[in-house]
Amino acid sequence: MTKEQNPYGFALPDDPRHRDRLAELGAIAGSLVHELKNPLGAIALNIDLLLEAQRQGRSDEAKTEVRLKRIQAGTQHLQDIVQAFLSFARPGKPDLDRVDIGKLLQQIADEQRELLAADHIGLFLHLAEDLSAVPGDTSQLRSVFLNIILNARDALRDDPRKQERRVIIAARNRAQGIRVVIANNGPPLSSSAAAHLFDPFFSAKDGGTGLGLAIVARLVELHHGRVTASSNPDQGVSFTIELPTTLGPAKPRTELPAPDARAFPPEVK
């Protein structure tokens, strides 16, 4: 690029991936500004009301407390948006380790089971005994699974239908990788929500930052995997995370159950 073509004096990255990343961040900058406007507007309005009441000598403790709480809530919302955006824009290179996905999912389930039960949601695990280990960042993969589980909790908690509420986590080996499915029997996604589910700043729920699932997609991408979502009226919503691995079973062979003879055809027995 000549000076006439780039009069600003800075060098543009030659790597197409970097250019695409800059273009993507530039495209969502407008959405970020839009998201920040609402809490900033609420904070500014309530500050103006407090100042006006003080100037006129109209001190009302109840109204003052309400306005201060609105300012506090708006400030927290701003912090949530900024932190979520930073997590999306700069997720950090994974610190690779040998991750026992079965153990990680069991830990998350143990941590969340009581919280889900408080909302009358049952949590069920179906993990393959010989589930392979995965080269990955434990903290980032925890964020992936936990974010999806918490989204399921929100969907089920807000579901007005009378039914048994369930979150099911299943993990199985597949060719050169593993597959984790996290499903809930909450309301199905609208066609619009399904199409934009992993887009930055898209949220199907009130008060969300719209970055949770975008961060999930980014972290899975950093692990060279893929995440998809499916929905139908009868079975709710399910997320499928596929992660590549060639590490073999996470558990030592001595800890794995012996093969069931009934699983083999007669000529192999």
C-alpha positions as CSV (number, residue, x, y, z in Angstrom):
1,M,0.0,0.0,0.0
2,T,1.4,3.4,-1.0
3,K,1.4,6.5,1.1
4,E,-1.3,7.9,-1.1
5,Q,-3.4,4.9,-0.4
6,N,-2.7,4.9,3.3
7,P,-2.1,8.6,4.3
8,Y,-2.4,7.9,8.1
9,G,1.2,6.6,8.4
10,F,0.4,3.3,10.2
11,A,1.1,-0.2,8.9
12,L,-1.8,-2.5,8.3
13,P,-1.3,-6.2,9.2
14,D,-0.4,-8.4,6.2
15,D,-1.9,-11.6,7.7
16,P,-5.5,-11.9,6.4
17,R,-6.6,-13.4,9.7
18,H,-5.5,-10.3,11.5
19,R,-7.3,-8.1,9.0
20,D,-10.4,-10.1,9.4
21,R,-10.1,-9.9,13.2
22,L,-9.7,-6.1,13.1
23,A,-12.7,-5.9,10.7
24,E,-14.8,-8.0,13.1
25,L,-13.9,-5.9,16.1
26,G,-14.6,-2.7,14.1
27,A,-18.0,-4.1,13.1
28,I,-19.1,-4.8,16.7
29,A,-17.8,-1.4,17.9
30,G,-21.1,0.2,17.0
31,S,-23.0,-2.5,18.9
32,L,-20.8,-1.9,21.9
33,V,-21.5,1.8,21.8
34,H,-25.2,1.1,21.6
35,E,-25.1,-1.3,24.6
36,L,-23.2,1.3,26.7
37,K,-25.7,4.1,25.9
38,N,-28.6,2.6,27.9
39,P,-27.0,2.3,31.3
40,L,-25.1,5.6,30.8
41,G,-28.4,7.3,30.0
42,A,-30.0,5.9,33.1
43,I,-27.1,6.9,35.3
44,A,-27.1,10.5,33.9
45,L,-30.9,10.9,34.3
46,N,-30.8,9.8,37.9
47,I,-27.9,12.1,38.7
48,D,-29.7,15.0,37.2
49,L,-32.8,14.2,39.3
50,L,-30.7,14.0,42.5
51,L,-29.0,17.4,41.7
52,E,-32.4,19.0,40.8
53,A,-33.9,17.8,44.1
54,Q,-30.9,19.2,46.0
55,R,-31.1,22.5,44.3
56,Q,-34.8,22.9,45.1
57,G,-34.4,21.7,48.7
58,R,-36.7,18.7,48.1
59,S,-34.9,16.1,50.0
60,D,-36.8,12.8,49.9
61,E,-34.9,9.9,51.4
62,A,-37.0,7.2,49.8
63,K,-36.6,8.7,46.3
64,T,-32.9,9.4,46.9
65,E,-32.3,5.7,47.8
66,V,-34.2,4.5,44.7
67,R,-32.2,6.8,42.4
68,L,-28.9,5.8,44.0
69,K,-29.8,2.1,43.6
70,R,-30.5,2.8,39.9
71,I,-27.1,4.4,39.5
72,Q,-25.5,1.5,41.3
73,A,-27.3,-1.0,39.0
74,G,-26.3,1.0,35.9
75,T,-22.7,1.1,37.0
76,Q,-22.6,-2.7,37.5
77,H,-24.2,-3.2,34.1
78,L,-21.5,-1.1,32.5
79,Q,-18.8,-3.1,34.3
80,D,-20.4,-6.3,33.1
81,I,-20.5,-5.1,29.5
82,V,-16.9,-3.9,29.5
83,Q,-15.6,-7.1,31.1
84,A,-17.5,-9.3,28.8
85,F,-16.3,-7.4,25.8
86,L,-12.7,-7.7,27.0
87,S,-13.1,-11.4,27.5
88,F,-14.5,-11.6,23.9
89,A,-11.9,-9.4,22.3
90,R,-8.9,-10.7,24.2
91,P,-9.6,-14.2,25.4
92,G,-5.9,-15.1,25.6
93,K,-4.1,-18.0,24.1
94,P,-5.0,-21.3,25.8
95,D,-2.6,-22.6,28.4
96,L,-2.6,-26.1,27.1
97,D,-2.7,-29.0,29.5
98,R,-4.1,-32.6,29.5
99,V,-7.7,-31.9,30.5
100,D,-9.9,-34.7,31.9
101,I,-13.2,-33.5,30.4
102,G,-15.2,-36.1,32.4
103,K,-13.7,-34.9,35.7
104,L,-14.2,-31.3,34.8
105,L,-17.9,-31.8,33.9
106,Q,-18.4,-33.8,37.1
107,Q,-16.9,-30.9,39.1
108,I,-19.0,-28.3,37.5
109,A,-22.1,-30.5,38.0
110,D,-21.3,-30.9,41.7
111,E,-20.9,-27.1,42.0
112,Q,-24.1,-26.3,40.2
113,R,-26.5,-29.0,41.3
114,E,-27.8,-27.3,44.5
115,L,-28.2,-24.0,42.7
116,L,-30.2,-25.6,39.9
117,A,-32.2,-27.6,42.4
118,A,-33.2,-24.3,44.1
119,D,-34.9,-23.4,40.8
120,H,-36.5,-26.9,40.6
121,I,-34.1,-28.0,37.9
122,G,-32.7,-31.5,37.8
123,L,-29.2,-32.1,36.5
124,F,-28.2,-35.4,34.9
125,L,-24.8,-36.6,33.7
126,H,-24.1,-39.3,31.1
127,L,-20.3,-39.5,30.7
128,A,-18.5,-42.3,28.9
129,E,-16.1,-44.2,31.2
130,D,-13.3,-44.2,28.6
131,L,-13.7,-40.5,27.7
132,S,-10.6,-39.2,26.1
133,A,-8.5,-36.4,27.6
134,V,-8.3,-33.2,25.6
135,P,-5.4,-30.8,25.0
136,G,-6.8,-27.6,26.4
137,D,-7.0,-24.8,28.9
138,T,-9.0,-26.0,31.9
139,S,-10.2,-22.5,32.9
140,Q,-11.3,-21.6,29.4
141,L,-13.1,-24.9,28.9
142,R,-14.8,-24.5,32.3
143,S,-16.1,-21.1,31.1
144,V,-17.5,-22.8,28.0
145,F,-19.4,-25.5,29.8
146,L,-20.5,-23.3,32.7
147,N,-21.8,-20.5,30.5
148,I,-24.0,-22.9,28.6
149,I,-25.3,-24.5,31.8
150,L,-26.2,-21.0,33.2
151,N,-27.9,-20.1,30.0
152,A,-30.0,-23.3,30.4
153,R,-30.8,-22.4,34.0
154,D,-32.1,-18.9,32.9
155,A,-34.2,-20.4,30.1
156,L,-35.8,-23.0,32.4
157,R,-36.3,-20.6,35.3
158,D,-38.2,-18.2,33.0
159,D,-40.2,-21.0,31.4
160,P,-43.9,-20.6,32.4
161,R,-44.9,-24.1,31.3
162,K,-45.6,-26.7,34.0
163,Q,-43.1,-29.5,33.5
164,E,-40.2,-31.3,35.0
165,R,-37.2,-29.0,34.3
166,R,-34.0,-30.9,33.2
167,V,-30.5,-30.2,32.1
168,I,-28.7,-33.2,30.6
169,I,-24.9,-33.3,30.1
170,A,-23.6,-36.1,27.9
171,A,-20.0,-36.7,26.7
172,R,-18.8,-39.4,24.3
173,N,-15.7,-40.2,22.2
174,R,-15.9,-39.6,18.5
175,A,-13.3,-40.1,15.7
176,Q,-10.2,-38.0,16.6
177,G,-12.1,-36.1,19.3
178,I,-14.9,-35.9,21.9
179,R,-18.4,-34.6,21.8
180,V,-20.1,-32.9,24.7
181,V,-23.9,-32.2,24.5
182,I,-25.6,-29.9,27.0
183,A,-29.3,-30.0,26.6
184,N,-32.3,-28.6,28.4
185,N,-36.0,-29.1,28.0
186,G,-36.9,-25.4,28.1
187,P,-38.7,-23.3,25.5
188,P,-37.4,-23.7,21.9
189,L,-35.4,-21.0,20.2
190,S,-37.1,-18.7,17.7
191,S,-35.7,-18.8,14.2
192,S,-34.2,-15.4,14.7
193,A,-32.5,-16.4,17.9
194,A,-31.2,-19.6,16.4
195,A,-29.7,-17.7,13.5
196,H,-27.8,-15.1,15.7
197,L,-27.2,-17.1,18.9
198,F,-23.4,-16.8,18.8
199,D,-23.3,-13.2,17.4
200,P,-21.7,-10.5,19.7
201,F,-24.3,-8.4,21.6
202,F,-27.2,-10.6,20.6
203,S,-29.2,-11.6,23.6
204,A,-32.6,-13.4,23.9
205,K,-33.0,-12.4,27.5
206,D,-33.5,-9.1,29.2
207,G,-30.4,-7.7,31.0
208,G,-27.9,-9.9,29.3
209,T,-24.7,-8.5,27.8
210,G,-25.2,-10.6,24.6
211,L,-21.6,-11.8,24.8
212,G,-21.8,-15.0,26.8
213,L,-22.3,-17.3,23.9
214,A,-20.1,-15.3,21.6
215,I,-17.3,-15.9,24.2
216,V,-18.2,-19.6,24.2
217,A,-17.8,-19.7,20.4
218,R,-14.5,-17.8,20.6
219,L,-13.0,-20.1,23.3
220,V,-14.1,-23.3,21.4
221,E,-12.5,-21.9,18.2
222,L,-9.2,-21.3,20.1
223,H,-9.3,-25.0,21.0
224,H,-9.8,-25.8,17.2
225,G,-13.3,-27.1,18.0
226,R,-16.8,-26.2,17.0
227,V,-20.0,-25.4,18.9
228,T,-23.5,-25.7,17.4
229,A,-27.0,-25.3,18.8
230,S,-30.2,-27.0,17.8
231,S,-33.8,-26.6,19.0
232,N,-37.2,-28.1,18.5
233,P,-40.5,-27.7,20.3
234,D,-40.5,-31.1,21.9
235,Q,-36.9,-31.4,23.2
236,G,-35.9,-27.8,24.0
237,V,-32.4,-26.6,23.2
238,S,-29.2,-28.5,23.0
239,F,-25.6,-27.3,22.5
240,T,-23.0,-29.6,21.0
241,I,-19.3,-28.9,21.6
242,E,-16.8,-31.0,19.6
243,L,-13.1,-30.9,20.6
244,P,-10.3,-32.6,18.7
245,T,-7.9,-34.9,20.6
246,T,-5.6,-37.9,20.0
247,L,-4.6,-38.3,23.7
248,G,-6.7,-41.4,24.5
249,P,-8.6,-42.1,27.7
250,A,-8.2,-39.6,30.5
251,K,-8.4,-42.4,33.1
252,P,-5.6,-45.0,33.4
253,R,-6.4,-48.3,31.8
254,T,-6.4,-49.9,35.2
255,E,-9.3,-47.7,36.3
256,L,-11.5,-48.4,33.3
257,P,-14.3,-51.0,33.6
258,A,-13.7,-54.4,32.0
259,P,-15.5,-54.8,28.6
260,D,-18.9,-56.5,28.9
261,A,-18.7,-59.8,27.0
262,R,-22.3,-59.3,25.9
263,A,-21.1,-56.3,23.8
264,F,-19.1,-58.6,21.5
265,P,-20.6,-60.7,18.7
266,P,-20.5,-64.5,19.3
267,E,-17.5,-65.2,17.0
268,V,-15.3,-62.8,19.1
269,K,-16.0,-64.5,22.5
